[in-house]
Amino acid sequence: MKKFAIILLLILLTIQPGYCSEPQEIQFIYINGSNNNNKKMKKWFFDGMKKMHPEMIKAFYSSVFIQEKLLEKGKYKLSDTPEAFFWGDKSKEEIDNLNSDLKETKIFSPRIAQTVRTLLAHYLHDAIWVSHYRNMHPILEDLHAQVLNNYKKNKSVILFGYSAGAFVSYEYIFNKLPDIDVIDYFSYENISEKFLAYVKANKKNNTCIDALIESGLAVYSAEGKLIPEMNAEFSLDRYSKLDEYTCKYCIPDGAVKGIINFASPLVLFYSDISNAEYPLTSYNKMLYKYLLENNMFWLTVNYSDDPLGYPANDNISYADLKDKLKMKINPDRGFLYSKSNIKSRRTFLGAHTSYWETSKKFSKAVVQAYEEGYNLFNNNDL
């Protein structure tokens, strides 16, 4: 009887979709931007998301290219129901203080100056606030819980980061993709021979920045560099548990198909993406390598008349990027691409908020960006 029960259990384990099974449904998660701290703006975001999602689904399914490459000829399907990741209320206390200060300046400021000051304050406050790690970190943990919840339901996700929401989607993959080879990482750092020998003798799975930090094996320096913990005995104990931290804090393989940032001012706040002298560039290189090798994509799609929309990267081929990164890369259909050549036909800041109301046009632009980016990086039709 005991033997029969064991056999039955093994059969059930083989037919049940496990935690690390391959996702079959793709869930779109829309991330809000700045100035969503009150009920009116929160409703504006959710109404916009509900309007955009059906158009995005329709545009994706209308593309033979998307169906072949992204959906892999029916292997994947798109969820009809959108999900929101809303962080707009996280800075409410700071916004309330800001509004109090603005009431004081209203007393002595000319009307035009006060109007511009208020407009800039509400648009820029959250973008600046969320770019600070102490504010970003709990937001990333909430998003990670949502991604893992989808993954446990056998779903992968595509993150749509609107405006400052692009900071969240970028920081999420930057900090949580398991793109760090632990032996390579510790080999290049000034650590004890005893610890390095232990690392080499006890190889762990690739990990992510957050797992290294949460495990206590590393901290961020003031210069933005990841510094290993130097206490040898402490580090040996924490390193032995690193795979547990990786499982908890890193993105599982296949959980995220890609990110689509739009109306994105990312490079204005994250100069390390394009500044080769900044220490975090080395971690961005590992991020790019992971994307290319794991069939993931990073799209940035902005309207050309959006004054806050900036391309996140130069559109270069895989061969050019490989030469630029000076790393060994084994590509598997991943790519990065920016598209900012379509007009919203709105004026000034109106273009920045028009993506939701022009969702049909924007959805087609996203599909075009996917097709153009894929073809640029995958000339051999992998």
N, C-alpha and C positions, 0 to 999 in steps of 0.2 A: 504493500500500500504506500509506504514511504517513497519507494522508488518510482511508483506511478505518479505521485504528487510532484516529485522533482521534475519528471519528464513533462508533465502538464505545465508547470511553471515556466520551463524553458521554451515551450511552444508559445505560451502567451507573451513572453518577452520578445520573441522574434516577430510577432504579428502586430504588437502594439507600437504606435509611434512614440519613440522615446524623446527625451529632452534634446538630444543632439541629432534628431532625425531631420531630413531635408525639408525645408518649408515648401508648401505647395501654393499658398495664397500670399499675395503681396498687399500689404496694408499701407495706404498713404497716411502719413502723420503730418499735419500742418502746424507749424510753430509760429506764434505771433511775434510781432515786432514791437517797436517803442510806442509809447503813448496809448496804452490799452489799460489804463489804471482805473477807469470809471465804467459804470454800467453801459453807458452809451457806446464807448469805444470797444468794450468787450463784445457787445452785441454786433457792432460793425464787423469785427473780425469773424465771429461765428457765422453771421449771415453771408459774409464774403466767401468763407470756406465752403459753405453748403451750396453756394452758387457755382463756385469754381470746380468742385469735385466731379459733378456729372460731365462737365465739358472736358475735363482732363481725362476721365475714363473713356469718353467717346473718342477723343483725339488719339489716345494710345491704341485703342482697338481698331481705329481706322487705318493705322499704319501697318502695312504688311511687314515692314522692316522691324518694328517694335515686336510684333507677334513672333517673328522668327528669332530675333536676337535676345530680347529681354524676357519674353514669355516662353521662349524655346519651344515653339510650335505646340502649345497647349500644355506644357509641363507646369506652367504657372498660370494663375488667373488673378485678376485684380479685384479687390474687395469693393463692393458697391457703396459701402458705408465709410465715410471719412472719419478720421480720428483727429482730435485737436490736442496739442500739447500747449497748455496755456500757462505762461509764467508772468503775465502782466500784473498780477496782484502782489507779486513778491516785493516790489519796491513801493508799495502804497504809502507806507509811513514816511519815506523820504519825499515822495511826491506831495503829500499833505504839508510837510514842512516847507517845500519849495513854493507851493501855492500861497502859503502864509507870507513868505518873503515877498512874493510878487504883489500881494495886496498892499504891502508897505511901499514898494517902489511906484505903485500906481498913483500914490498921493502927489508925488512931485515930478513924475516923468511925463513928457509929451505923449499924446495918444498913440502916434505912429511908432515911437520908440518902444512903448509898453507892449504894443501888439506884436512887434517883431521879437522882443525879448521873451514874451510868453510863448510864442510859436516855437522859437529855437529851444527854449527850456524844455518844453514837453516832448519835442521830437528827439532831442539829444540826450536828455537825462538818462533814460533807460539804457540807451546804447553805451553810454559811459559807465553807468552803474553795473551793468551785466558783464562788461569786459574785465572787471576786477575779479580775480580768482576766488576771493572769499565769498562773493555773491554768486558767481557762476557755479561753484562746486555743488551746492545743494540742488541747483536746477538740473545739473547733469545727472545727479543720482536719481531724481524724480523721472527724468526722461529714460534713464537706463531701466528703471523698474517697468516702465511702459513698454519698452522694446522687448525686455525679457518676458513680459506677460504675453505679448504677441507670439514670441518664439515658442513658448511652451504650448501655445495653441496651434503650432505647426505653421506659423506665418512668419514671413520676413517683412521688412518695412522699407519704404522710401521716405526720407525726411525732406519736407518742403520748408525751408527757412525763409520767412518773409522779413526783409529789412534787417533789424537787429536780431531777428530769429536766425539769420545766417551765422551769427556769432555762436549761437547755441549748437547748431548742427555741426559746424566746423570744430568747435571745442570738444564736442562729443566724440567724433571719430579720432580727433587728435589725441585725446587722453585715454580712449577706451579701445581702440583697435589693437589687437595683440601683434604688434609689428616689431617688437623688440626681442632679438635673440639674446638670451641671458648671458651666454658665454661671450658673445661678441661685446655686449655692453660692459660687463665687468672686466673683460680683458683690456679694455681701453682706459679703464679708470685706475687711479692710484690706490689700490687696495692691498691687503696683506697677502703674502704668498700662500698662507694657510687657507684663507678664505677662497682665493682663486682656485687652488687645487681641489677644494671641496666642491666648488661650482662645476669644475670640469669633470669630476668623478660622479657627480649627481646632477646630470642634465635635466633641467625642467622645461616645460612647454614654453613656447614663445609667450611673452606677457605684454602688458600695456603700462603706460605711465602711471595710471591711477592705482594699479595693483602694487607697483613698486612703492608708491607713496603710502598707501593704506597699510601695507605690510610693515612699514617702518624701515624698509631697505634703502630708501632714498628720500630726499627733500628737495624742494626748489630753492635755489639760491636767489639772492636779490637781483642777480644778473639774468635770471631766467634759465639757469642751467640745472639739470638734474644731478644732484650730488649724492653718491652712495653713503650710507651709514658706515662709520669707521670702527664702531665697537665690534670686534671680531666675534666674541661669544654670542652677543645679541644677534648679530647678522646671521650666524650659522643656524640659530634656532628659527629665525624668521624665514630664511631661505628654504629650510626644509618644508615649510608650509606654503611656499609661493604658489604652487599649482592651485591651492584652495582659494587664495586671494585672486588669482587669475580667473578662476571660474566665477567668482562673485562679482568682480569689478570690471572685467573686460567683456567686449562684445563677442559672443560665440560666432564661429564661422558660419556664414550664410544668414545671420540674423538681420543684417542691413545690406540691401542691394545697392544703395547709393544715396546721394543727397542732391537736392535741387534747390539752390539758393536763388532768390529773386529780389529785385529792388535792393541789392546787397551793397552796403558800404564797407564790406569786410576789410579791404586793404587799407582803408583810412585808419583803422584801429589796430590792425595786425600787420605791422610793417615787416615782421619776421618772415612772412610768406615770400616776400620779394627781396629782402635784404640778406645777402649772402654772408655778411659779417656778423649777423645776430646768432647767438648760440643755438636757439631753437630750430634753426634751419636744418640741422642734422636730423632732428626728429621729424621734421616735415619730409625730408628725403625718405625716411623709413615709411612714413605715411603714404607717400606717392608710390613707393615700391609695393607696399601691401595692396593698394588699390589696383594696380596694374596686374598683379599676380593672382588676384582673387576675384576677378570678374566683377569689380565694383566700379561705379562711376561717380564723378563729382561735376555737376553742371552748375554754371552760373548764368542765369538768363535775365537780362535787364532791358527795359525799353531805352532806346537811344536818347529820348528826351527826358529821362529821369535823372535829375541832377545828383541824386544820391546813389545811383547805380554804377558800380565800378567792376570791370572784369577782374576775376580773381587770379588769373594766370594767362600767360602767353599761349596762344594756340599753336603749338608746335607738334611735330610728329613724334611717335614713340622713339625712333632712332635719335632724334635731336634731344629729346628729354633724357634718354639713357646716357647720351654723351655729356649732357649738362650735369646730371647727378653723379656721374662717375661711379656707378654701382652696377653690380651684376644683377640683372633682372630677367626673370623668365615670365613674360607676359601671358596673361590668360584673359583677354578681352576687356580688361579694365581700361578706363580712360578718364582724362580731365579735359573740360572744354568750357569756354565762355562764349556767349552770344549776346551782343548788345546792339544789333543793327536794325531792329524793328521799332517803328514809331508807335507811340500810344495815341498820338494826335491830341494830347492834352497839353496844358501850359504849366511850366515851372513845376511847383510841388504837386500840382494836380496829377502829374504823370506818376509820381511816386506812390500814390494811393489808388491808381486806376487799374491795377492788375486784376482785382476782383471783379470790377464791373465790366472789364474787357476780357473776361476769362476765356471766351471762345478763341479770340486772337492769340492770347497768351499761351493757351494750351497747345495750339498749333506750333507756336514758336519753341516750346519745350520739346515737342516731338522732333522738330527740325534740328534743334541743338543736339539731341541724342543721336540722330542719324549722322549728322556732320561730324560729331566728336568720335563716334564709333569708327566711322570710315577713315578718319584721319589717323587713328591709332592702330587700326587693324586692316592694313592694306592687303594682307594675305588671306582675308576672309576666314579667320580662325573659327 
